[in-house]
């Protein structure tokens, strides 16, 4: 191998070494990129950077990130999720595991409104876990359902994962939004099926809500509360996503309407205060700055890796794999799954995914289908120990009687369901490609 190829290997080793040492991902990207890039081709690295960084800063589509984040944080900070959980829990309370099914339902709605895993897991953990334990629910299943439902926000659009993947893979945001609808609902359906079956096999683990409690709230009043609480945010999400998927508005334009609409929804609920607005703006700035900072730092790493002939290394690696394109895809899925034990989705997206894209593009792999395989796979990184963020979020708000072991073992079946979801999308590509083709994307 040439000196540059050895430097490319050193670049990857240094990157993962710094990450394991606890250095923030943005600093890790830019430090390893600068050091090894300068060692490989000197000052030329600095000549290439300005154009790349300007391309990031001037990219119009990145305006969608702070706008979608604002929409999600506004709905989360206004505490509308509490009312959603209450009414859905009453609707499903008569079924064994009904409260857990309600958690999955709220996870779908919050995923479509906030798209923030931490917000969903923390909200559900604080509101539902003590109640589930009091009603006799198995602690492991309760923790697993809360953590798994929180991850749905990373695939159900609008999702930051999809927006960033659209740039990495050079695909339309609207196409990825359309493609993610069916896989996202499929995962929710798998979770619900597991809960129902588990409730049938172990009735004592998930008892139904007592009849007297359900009858205390008249059905007419319950459905009125459903319309009052769930309809406004749901209408907002459908309007935003429908305008993007239907081609009426660009993602950035739809995101701006979503941000404005979230203010109106919260104002109509009489929960818009200066305190809420200040918290929303601070959270939006913090999250958006983190994402865009990592995006800009990744340009240094990308230029250095490509300049050091890192792509040729990847091509040579795939040449050794038997089985053709399917084996290559399986290798990528396995790599992403394993990296999910140690890295966050944004790190995997900007490091692992771009390395392999030229191989699949040359092989003629459908990029939309591949993007959905990657997206479903990235879900697992939030649940896999030891560094699954959903586990940390729930551990921080769980009652004292909940042990870390119960949280970790509780998510294992849901990790298995996510792997099953990857397999279903792999063997049945239409799950991801049907909707975009049906609407002409």
N, C-alpha and C positions, 0 to 999 in steps of 0.2 A: 504494500500500500504506500501511497505517497505521503509526504509530510502533512499536507493539508487534510487528508482523510484521518490521520492520527489526531490532528488538532480538532477535527469535527467530533471524534469520539471523546476527546478530552473535554470539549464543550458540553456534551451531554452529561458526562460524569460530574463535572463541576456544577452544572445546573441542579442535578438531583442531590448532590452532596450539600449544596447550600440550602436547598429546600428542607432536607432532613435535619439540618442544623437550626432550623427555625427562622431563617432569613425570609422576609416578605417576598412574595412571588415577583412583584415588579422590580425590586432591587436585584433579585436573583437573575432575572432575565437580562437586565441591562448590564450588570457586572460581568457575568459570564460571556455575554455577547461582545462587549467591548474588549475584554482581555484577550480572548482567543481570536476574535476578528482582527485585532491589531497585530497579533502575532502572525496571523496568516497572510494578510495583505495590506498591512500598514495604514497609512493615512487615507487610502482610498475609501475605507469604511466611513470616515467622517464626510467625505464628499458625497456619498450616496444617501446619507441620512436625511438631510434637509428636505429633499423632494418627497421621501417616504413619510416623514412626519407631517409635512404640509398636506399630503394626500389624506391622512387620517383626520387632521383638524378641519379640513375643508369639506369632508364628506357629509353631504346633506342628510343622509339617512341616520347618522348618529344622533340627530336631534330627537329621534324616537325614544332613545334610551331614557333620558331624564323625564320625558313626558309620560311614558308608560310607568316609570317608577313613581312619579308623582301621583298618578291615578291609583296605583296599588296602595301606596302608603297612606293616601288620603282616606281610602275606604277602610284600611286597617286601623288607623289611629282613631277613626270615628266610632269604633267599637260596634259597627254594624254586624260583625261576625257573631257576636254574642246572641243577638236576636235570631240570626239565621240558624244557629245551632239549637236554640230553644224550640223553634217551631218544627224543624226537621226531626229533632229527637222525639217530639210528641207524635208526629205522623208515623214514624217507624217503630215506636215504642212497644207495640203489641207483638212484634216478631221476636223470636229468640235471636239475640244479637242485634236487635233493632237499633239500640243506641250506637253500636259500632257502625252499623250501616249509615246512620245519620252522620257520623263523623266523616265517613268517606264522601257522602253527599256534600257536606260543608267543604271538604277538601277540594272537591271539583269546583264548587262555586268560588271559593277563595282563590283557587289556582287561576281561575279565569279573571278574577278581579285584582288580586294583589300580585300574584306571581312570585311571592317572596316566601321561601321555605321557612326561614326563621320566624316570620310573623305568623304563619299558619300553625306551625308546631307549638310555638309558645302560647298562642291564643287557645288552641285546642287543649294543650296540656293543663293550662290554668283553669279552664272552664269545665272540662269534661272528666279529667282523670280522677279527681276526688269523688265526683258523682258516680262514675263507673265502679270504683272500688266500694263505695257505700252500697251500691246495688248488687254486689256480689260477683262482679265480672272478674275473670282471670286477669291478673296484673300483666302477664306477658302479652296476651292478645290485645289488651287495652293499649299498652305502650306501642305495640307493633302497628295497630290500626292508626294511631295518632301520627306516628313518624311517617308511615307510608302515605297517608293522605296528604301530609305536608309536602311531599316531593312531587305531587301531581302538578303543582304550579310551575315546574320546570319543563313540562311538555305541553300542557294545555295552553294554547295561545290566549293573550299575548305573553310571550316568554322571552326573557333576556337570552336564554340559550339559543333560541331560534334566530333572534336578531343577529347575534354574533356569528352563528354558523352560516347565516346568509352571506356575510362578508367573507368569511374564511373560504367558503365553497363557491362564492360568486353566483349565488342563486337569489331569486326574488324572495323578499320577506313574505309577500302574500302567498306564494307557492308553498313555502314551508309552513306557514300558519294553516293553510288548507290541509296539507299533508299530515299535520300533527293532530288534527281533531280526532280521527278514528283511533290511532294508537293510544292517545290519552284516555279516551272513553273506554278502550279495550282494557287498559290497565285498571281503571276504576271498576270495571265489570269483573275482572279477575279477583280483585280484592273482595268485592261483595260476595262473589260465589264462594270464596274460601270461608268468609265469615258465616254464611248461611250453612254450609256443609259442616263447619266446625260446631256451630250451634246445634245442629241435628245430632252429631256424634257425641257431643258433651253438653247436654242441656244445662247442667249446673254451672258451666263456665260463663254463660251469657244469658241470665234469666231475663224474661220480658218485663216491661214496666207494668206494675199492678193495674188492674182494671179500674179500681177506684180513682187512682191518680189520673188515668187517661180520661175518665168520664168527668173529672172536675172541670175540664175545659170543654165547653160545647163545641161540636164539630164545625158549626157555622162560624163561630168566633175564631176557631183555629185556622180555618181556610182564609178568613179575612186577614188574619195576621200574616199568613203565608204570602198573600198578595201584597200586603203593605210592606213587609220586610224584604222579601226575596225579589219582587218584581222590579223595583227601581234599579238595583245594581245589575240584575240579570239583563234587563233591557239595555243598559249602558254597554255591557260587554258584547251583547249580540249586535248592537248598532256599530260599535267600533270594529269588531271582527268582520261583520257582514260587509261593511264598506270597503275593507281591505280585500277580503276574499272575492267579493263581487266586482272589484275593479273600479269602484266609485271614487275611492280616495287612496292616495299613497299612504304607506305606513306612518310617515311623519305627520301628515295632515290628520289622519284618523287618530293618532296619538294625542295631538293637540285638542281635538274635540273630546277625547276620552278624559283628558286632564280637566277640561272645563266642565264636562258632564259630571265628573266625580265631585267637584265643588257644589254643583247644583243638587246632586243626590244627597250629600251630607247636609246642605243647607235646608232642603225640604224636610229632612229628618230632625231639624232643629239641633244639630250637633256641631255646627260650624262656629268655632270661636277663634279668637286671636291666638290662644294657646295651642289649639290643634293645628292651625295654619302654620305657626312658627315651627312646631315639631315636624310637620310634614316637609316643610322646605329644608330644614336642617338635615333630615334623613335622606331626602332626595339628593341634596348636594353631596353628602358623604358617599352614598352608594354610587352615584353617577361618576364622581371623581375617581373612585377606586377602579371602576370598570375601564374608564377611558385612560387612566394612568397605565394600567396593565396593557391595554391595547397599544399604547405608544411605545412602551418598553419592549413589547414583543417584536416591534419592527427591527430593533437592534439585533435581537437574537436571530430573527429570520434572515436578515442580510448576512450575518456572520455564518450561519449554518449553510446557506446556499453557496456563499463564496468559498467555503471550505470543502465544497463538493459533497456535502452531506446527503444530498438527494441521490447521488450515485451509490453511496453506501446503502441506502434503503433499497434501491433497485437490486443491488447485488444480494441483499438479504432475502428479498422476495424470490429471487431466482433460485435459491436453494430450497424453497418450500415446494413439496410435491402437491399435486391436486388442483393446480390452476387457480382461477380467480376465486372460487369458493373457499379454497384453503387460505388465500390471502385475506379475504374478508373475515374468516374465522380467527385468523391470527390477530387482526386489528381489534376485533371484538374482545378477544381474550386479553390483549394488552390493555385496552381501555378499562376492562373490568378489574384487572389486577392493579392498575394505577389508581383506580378509585378507592382502594384501601388506604392510600397514602396522600393523594392529591385532591384538590378541589376541581370541580368541573371546568372552571375557566382556565386553569392551568393545563388540563388535559386537552381542552379545545384548541388552545394556541400552540401547544407543543406537539402532541401526538398526531392530531388530525392533519395539519398541513404537510407533515412528513410523507404521508402515504397517498395523498390526493393525486399526484401525478401518475402513480401506478394505476389507480383505478380509472382515471380519465383515459389513459392510453388503452385500457382493456375494455372501454365502452360501458362501464357500470353506470346504471341509472343514478345520477347524483342525488335526486330527491329521496329515492329508496335508501341509499347509503346514509343520507343525513338523518333519516328517521331511525335507522338502526343505531347510529351513534347517539342520538338524542335519548332513545329508550335506555341504552346502555349507561349513559351518564347519570340516569336516575339512581343507579345502584351506588354511586359514589357518596350519596347522602345517607345511606343506610349501612354501608359496610364498615365494620370495626377495623382498626381502632379509631379512625379519624372521621367517621361519618358525622357531618354537622347536625343532622336531624337528631342524632343520639345525644350530642352535647346540649342542644337546645332543650330537649325534653328533660335531660338530667338536671338542668339548671332550675326547672320549675316544678319538678315532680315532688310529691309528698315524701316525707322522710322514710316511710315504710317501703317505698319502691327502691329496690337495689339496682345497681348498674348491671348486674348479671341478668335481672329480669328484663331490662330494656334491651340488652344485646340479644338475648335468646328470643325475645318477642318479635324482633324484626327479621329473624332468619327465614320464616315462611314467606314473608313478603319479598325478601331478596330473591328467593326461589321463584316467586310469581313474576318478578321483573325479568329474570332470566328466561322464563317461559314466554314472556311477552316478546323478548328479543327473538326467540326461536320462531314464534308465530309470524312476526314481521318478515323474518328471513325466508321462511317457506311459503308465505302468502304475501308477496309484495303488494298486492292490490289493497291491503289494509292501509298502506301509506300512499299509494299512487292513485287510487280510485277517485277520491274527491277532487284533487287538482285536475285530473283529466276530465271529470264530469262537468266542471265549471269552466273548462277551456284554458287553464293556466299552462 
